[in-house]
Amino acid sequence: MNRPNLAVDIAGINLRNPVMTASGTFGYGREFSEYLDLEKIGAIITKGLSMKPKAGNPTPRIVETPGGMLNAIGLQNVGIDAFITEKVPFLRTISTPVIVNLYGNTLDEYGELAARIDVIPEVAGVEVNISCPNVKQGGIVFGTDPRAAAEVVSLVRRGTTKPLIVKLSPNVTDVVVMAKACVDAGADALSLINTLTGMAIDLQKRRPILANITGGLSGPAIKPVALRMVWQVARAVTVPVIGIGGIMTATDALEFILAGATAIQVGTANFLDPSAAQTIAVEMEEYLVQNGIADIRDLIGALVV
Amino acid sequence: MQFKSLVLSNIEVSPAYYRLRMTAPPSIGAAQAGQFVMVRVNPAIDPLLRRPFGLFDLGTFETEYTDCGRQTFLEILYKVVGKGTAMLSSLHQGDHLDILGPLGKGFTAGDPSGEKLLVGGGVGLAPLYYLARQLVRESKVELFAGGRNKEDVLCITEFERLGVETYVATDDGTLGAQGLVTEVLEERLRKASSSATIFACGPYPMLRAVALLAAKYAIPCQVSLEAYMACGVGACLGCVVKGKDHSEVTPDYRCVCKDGPVFDYADLLWS
């Protein structure tokens, strides 16, 4: 059998395989170049970027939980100017598509930032963060109200012609309502899920473990929730869906693809195993070979119900 | 680098404190004292994250199982404090581990003519032991070890065997002087030469006290910090500490994993 096709297309971004790295878990790519071949993964999504550098939250910012972890980093990032001068030169040296995750402190900032990114040729697309649970601005407030989300998306849409992905929050009653609002406002693709809001308590001290009190839960613990939401959204929209949530293995990734995802993002797994994204891509190909499947696209949404 | 490793020994050296020796590739020999490894305790998802441990020792021993007839090993010193370390303490010879490292920035030895003053407590003594092994070749090395009681004061014999002069203080006086190790250190600093250097690793309040003394006596001081971290490679931003120029407007966060764990005390903002 010939080598199976793993390439997929997300709103015009051609991925050599469906494995992307999730924002906030892969730095700006370079941090991981010692541990895997960046040319062997589908796309890199950078740490959430804002107009100005952001300090982030006080520490402790992370805590391990059963089968997962809570984080409340608070979108610490270098800001757009430092991104262009310090991070883009390295990203220019790799052929793998780079997608910039962006967020604004205000509605206008989303549009301004999209316009700044629009003129960076090394950036293949943008992923709009309307779902960070750890900051007041630039996240969840826009991610839980369909009208606010639509407003953010249309501002970004006006700022850039690059492919536009919107990253959805699971912390809503009906994720499909949010998904449709974003697509109607101009989203080319949707990625989900961001972290679930959670909390951990130190009984001895009678205090929350995170300085931010609450944080975002990620890791294998959230996979069933993510699968359900990806399945619901993929059935309801016509744009490509990118599945995220506790993907540790090729099996996990393929389950998301069956549920309707065109591509997937590896997040927390990068922390345990910095070569996880590459391993997952290799093992997805092995699965196709072993099962005589010529094209990964034949599995998208192929769930039998 | 990332490598598979076999447990060679895992010995309780003091109540709840263990020394774990494991195989490592020869290139680990280039590691600096103060660098650390991230250990994946088991391949399951609980505990999910790796655990960071400072290098306690590196070396080789004779074996018939490698081409060159020698096997490289690394050793960590850890305290059982939670689920991950409890699981680690139950490992036996021949069990498998997955290791990431050596990671981070280690200690800088500096001018060999000055006296080297090492200050540590509990598992903070781990990176200081490997540092001492390197420093004793060229310099006079003194260790100031502290803890709540004698059980927190580890491997003093090993330090003495290297020719390190040791001073001990415990909160309850069960070993050495009763009181804080920084009180013993301050007496020493009063008569320190202008080329002395302090190297410290231990709990944050101890490091802060050492940093204050270093400033008071104008003696260069490197501190090794401990922090909760997920990735160890500078991506998760979970382990950050405030740098000296930090403000809300101009954030100056440093990653313990990548910018440290060893810092010049003057580069940090002490709370």
Interface residues (C-beta under 8 A of the other chain):
Chain A: G24 T25 F26 G27 E31 F32 E34 Y35 K47 P53 K54 A55 G56 T59 P60 R61 I62 V63 E64 P66 G67 G68 M69 N71 I73 Q76 G219 P220 M248 T268 N270 F271 L272 D273 P274 S275
Chain B: M1 Q2 R40 I45 D46 P47 L48 L49 R50 D98 L100 A227 Y228 M229 A230 C231 V233 G234 A235 C236 L237 G238 C239 V240 V241 H246 E248 T250 P251 Y253 K258
